[in-house]
């Protein structure tokens, strides 16, 4: 019940919060009857969609398309190796920081997420997949290139996975540091 209320409150800030509801399905106890799980899923998705409709209804008079397909743009962008080498200059003039998909960041994140995935309980893995798969598919179809902020509804699941991988990731970094100092 608390997850349903929190998800509905989240929908006021992020109108795509309904994408989190399928992931919450897997957080129910194994003994929870499917009928109850379906009731919560319907309640969570419905409350989020009603709130989304309420938020979006204020913009009906705006011109322009509400949905633009970017699948080809995204495929070209993500298959281009240069996309993984980009830096931003948004924080201060002359201070360039790597984008999240930059090879300097993404390699460490992949190792960390892999460690978390190996240590996370199956319920958490299924919850993360329940959120990541539909959101990732929608991102590839309708997101634009590297606007990864559109995946923000995935952050709680990714955070939980990464929390399970912090210890092993730290051990990996320590081993790497020791190996470098021995050379």
Number of C-alpha atoms within 10 A of each C-alpha: 9 7 13 19 13 11 21 25 15 17 23 15 12 18 20 20 25 25 22 26 23 24 24 24 20 19 16 15 10 9 6 9 10 12 9 12 17 13 10 20 20 15 17 26 22 15 20 27 19 15 23 20 12 13 15 11 10 9 10 9 7 8 7 8 6 8 9 11 14 15 18 12 15 19 13 12 16 15 10 11 12 11 17 19 13 16 15 13 12 10 9 9 7 9 10 13 14 16 19 16 18 17 17 14 13 15 12 13 16 12 16 22 22 18 22 24 21 14 18 17 12 13 17 20 21 18 20 25 19 21 26 23 15 14 20 16 12 16 22 18 18 17 22 18 18 15 9 13 10 17 16 14 20 22 14 13 23 21 14 17 24 23 18 22 22 16 15 17 21 13 12 15 13 12 12 11 11 11 10 9 8 6 5
